[in-house]
């Protein structure tokens, strides 16, 4: 029975998306029911799968497309990590999006592609080999494009074009790298400690080139500098899209891809032997600093958050590239932690824009008084990002720092300190304005926010606190990550 | 009389029937197309089970008699032609028999002219795929050339007639080259059966003959730089005719080029290299044309120029099948994928033009009209043509690039990648307008109503998408060779 869980989880979004796409525009009750039912069903199935994986199971499904090329879905500890993230946040964001687009247009199209995006992340999470990963990675590109251009303005279309150019370009690099690796090593099934074997000695130059192609391919989505240009532009999309996709799904798909490539394709030993770990770590470090510096200069709230994403997602890459178990725990935990923190920030920012038409940092004066719940959630998210204990972000930075020391790279501590200071520099002024300054007399008033908009950020803010406070519980993100890392490093 | 020759005779006889009784031509057309498709399925199952079929008409064997050969490749092409043919025929029936607003002008001529022309095309193409010798191939091309010109001229507009005349001239020139080549081949070695191609490729005179033959075929396949007649012809024909011409008819010539190339042995290396170079140039030139096209149908036709280039490149780099690298199978798979996607695209374009009243790309953003199913079908077909996963186009490119990497042919890999990026660029010009919304749509705008054309286009586009996951079937079929 549990053998079919991967396909069942996939179909709760992949099978549902065409249904939603075909629904008539005015059938909003039906659409809402299907959306929520699918999201809840998926969450239940993911819980079930987690239980199966805890008991040592790893459901595995294969379908041969062409001899030598298998469509392979496999659920293991690492996939469950990403699956759980996307399933929980999908449900929360769906509620938010339903409220957000209450009187919007083209909602069937929106929710159809939204569901398709989640289907892609599910596929990416459970891909058992590089070929399957590539298929869902490209599907994610295509499914997010209509969401970026959803507003239909010239600006949105321009952002969409640039988004497509970046991601399809990255997809090409990933495709060539994948084919090349298949030509060299045969089928690349994701295996802890990698699949290369002796190839690292015999074909090192080709492997380095493949690594660069693969990392460049997934690095576009992970917004590694200098491949990050699409991310701030695509903030033109509606708030739920920015929240789930650009803070979580798309960039996480990239970061998850980096993990898969380093851990399960090359294996940490080969990455080290080929001398690729340090350049990757350096790239991550540059991205962390550069993203933060750019964030400082943005007055547009969503763009500031977007650059903050550029910076924070690279914590994950850094954790992977440092080649130390502790850093790996930090990086992997950050996959979850950054997700819940950033989604909180984006959902709250969406509320500011809807409730009081505030889209800039300079307009945030007195927001704490105008929208206390959303602002409180935003504050938790921001403090978490800075790394204030005991919130979730603190743990990630703690483990990353400890990992840096373990790997003999004390510079990582300086990097983290610098980054935290920059985080504080671009978040604290917002908090100061919101809580300590008076709202302008003629503060514009937007629409009345229903519970569907206010509850989701409050909920994710609670998750941030819980992930920090109950970090030692076995099913906390940290607990699960330790379990995953023990598989790679033992 | 064998069941294989029925694949040729049935559509040809039905064409005569449809031509002599115009009032019932639609019935003739649909029935004969469906029957031919059934025969093709039957033959394919047969080939799958018992291997290639080899039939000498009236008992005379090669090199003297007429030989029909049905191996895996031929079966796949037959299946492709009649499969796409059935869907397009349903589409033609809906436009010709139950005319909707825009197509009414076409309806009359469609009813009278379309069916005999299409059935003869089908018969001629089947003859091509089954022919075991070059002279038969030449004869089939003579029929095909005339019916294809007829299909082009069907819409009766001035531009269509001019394009049809250009098509006719180019087709005649191609036929002349082909005939000259066949005659030279006969003079050189006294044989014209395909099995003799390696012998041809070993002599100087034979190579000259092959060059003429391939040049003639290149004209008919609209291979750059001999494609000058094609964009106009495919873009000014009526949509169902464009779908047939672009998806199927050019495949006839590509099939023969592929057949000659894989039968031809080592002596054809120079010719193969020339094909690959021309293919690469076509890929770039077609993409350039599509990037600059202002009309939707012209863009789609230019993309055919580029896709033919990709397929020819694959044929050119594949070498002969003795090399066991499977690259020629990539070419066949790309042909199949292109047939489905391009037919979907032309039908979708027909539907879009029907709703809009024109096919200017800049005018696709119509405020009064929300995007419809046809535009969605166009988008899915685009995914196939670009070659994104999981489409058959993707699997085809995968096999191709895999083989090229294995022999370190990086220049070809780079050219294919550039072609892919360009195809994404020109197709997204259209797809991004299909994603209109917000201020580009009026509040009271409506979605277009569903028509048959939406369903056929969606069906073809979806099958091109799904075929990628089922690629093991066509590739398994291609493994079955006559030897």
Interface residues (C-beta under 8 A of the other chain):
Chain A: X21 X25 X63 X64 X65 X66 X67 X69 X71 X105 X106 X109 X134 X135 X138 X139 X142 X145 X146 X149 X150 X151 X152 X153 X156 X157 X160 X161 X164 X168 X169 X171 X172 X175 X176 X179 X180 X182 X183
Chain B: X370 X376 X383 X388 X389 X390 X395 X398 X399 X401 X402 X405 X406 X413 X417 X420 X421 X424 X428 X432 X435 X436 X437 X438 X439 X440 X441 X447 X468 X469 X470 X471 X472 X475
